Amino acid sequence: MTKKEANQTIHEARGLCWHEFDPMPRQEGKLDYDYQTCKHCRKHIRDSEEHNIDYHTPEGFFACWNWAKDEEWWEDFMDTLELRWLSDKKLRPLRYHMAELVDHLVFASILATFLKDRDKKSG
Ligand SMILES: [Zn+2]
């Protein structure tokens, strides 16, 4: 899963719009707008603004973490991780896995993978 796919999976699981835009041709003689309109939610977003959250940044990590830990599936998520850690063939100590869990470069991809698998199971 790419970073973009992981971001989009988490974003949509949070019930947020993953903003996307159709290329807008600049018309001669017309005002040059510095915003685009999302083709899904029709929100106007400035060109200079960040369109979608990147959960692989420290800010994105906390937005994701604070949301996820209050979700009904959080315990299932932790169970899944625990099973994976216990079946770790390299027998790395728990602190190794804890460090991975709170690493903003890693957490989003672990969580997005869990959310995808969960969607597959629920049909
Ligand atoms: Zn949108």
Boltz pocket constraint, residues with backbone or C-beta under 6 A from the ligand:
constraints:
  - pocket:
      binder: B
      contacts: [[A, 17], [A, 18], [A, 19], [A, 20], [A, 38], [A, 39], [A, 40], [A, 41], [A, 42], [A, 43]]
      max_distance: 6.0
